[in-house]
Each structure stands twice: as structure tokens, then as C-alpha cells.
Amino acid sequence: MVFGVVFASIDALWMMQQVYYGTAKSEKALPALNGREVLVLLTLALLLVVLGFYPQPVLDTSKNVMESLHSLYSISFSTLRP
């Protein structure tokens, strides 16, 4: 496990160095967004804002699963207490 964390850290640092300080492989500018991409971006941004102000529909869909997990873990933790 320790080796995985160390190698992941080394890989992440190497990647950050290449992204921020490495040379660019292409000098070509990125094309502008087309209409479909703007529509998708605006739809996702609107959904993010709506769910930020009113997250209850998402929370309601996971209510049953969360209650069963809570009951499962509350039973297992109660058996561990002296």
C-alpha cells in the first residue's frame, strides 16, 4: 500500500510538471465552442445551480439505500461497543 501511494505521488508530480512547465506539442489554438457544445454546457450549469438550491429530489432517490446502510452499520457498531 505504501508503494502505491509513493508511486502515485511521483506520477502525479511528474504529470503536473509536464502540464505546467513542459513544452507545448502544438501551437495551434483551440477552436471555439459550437452551438451544441454551448447548449450542453448551459444545460449542465443550470442543472448544477438548480440542484445546489434544491437538492431534495436527489436525496429522496437515495433515501431507502441510506436508511438501510445506516441500520446495517448501527447494528454492527452497537455489537462492537463494550
N, C-alpha and C positions, 0 to 999 in steps of 0.2 A: 504494500500500500504506500509506503514511504517513497519507493522508487517511482511509482506512478505520479505522485504529487510533485516530486522533484522534476521528473521529465516533462510533465505538463507545464510546470512553471517555466522551464527552459524553453520549451516550444512556444509558449505564449509570449515570452520576452523576445525571442528571435523574430516571431511574426510581427510584433509591434515595431521592432527596429526596422524591419523591411518595409512596413507600411509607411511609417513616418519619416524615416531617414534614407530609405533606399532610392535608387534611381527609377524614374518612370520608364515603363516599357513602351509607352505610346504617348505621343504629344497631341494626339487627336482629341478634340473637345467632345464632351458627351452631347448627344442630340437632345433637343427639347422634348418635353413630355407631349404625347399626342392626346387627343380628346378622351380616348378610352382609359388611358392611364390616369388622367386627371379625375375622371369620374370615379374610378376605383379608389383613388386616394381620398377624395372628398367623402365618399361613402364610408370608408373606414374611419376617417376623422370624426364624422358625425356620429357614428356608432360608438366611438370611444367617448365622446362628450356625453351622449345620452346615458351610456352605462356608468359613467362617472357620477352623474347626478342621480340616477335611478337604477341601482344595481339589483334591486329586488327580484326581477324576473330570472336572472341568472342564479341568484341564491336559492330561489324556490325550486329550480330544477335539480339542485344538488342536495336539497334538504333531507330526503329519505336516506341517501347514502351517508351523509354526515351524521345523522342520528344513529344509524346502525354502527358506524365506526366509533362513535362516542360511547355507545353502550358496550361494544366489544372491548374497548380499551379501558373503560372504567371498571369493568368486571375483572380484567386481568391485572390492573393496578391494585385493586382492592385485595386481591389474593396475595400480593407481594408485601403489603403493609403488615408489621408485627402486631 
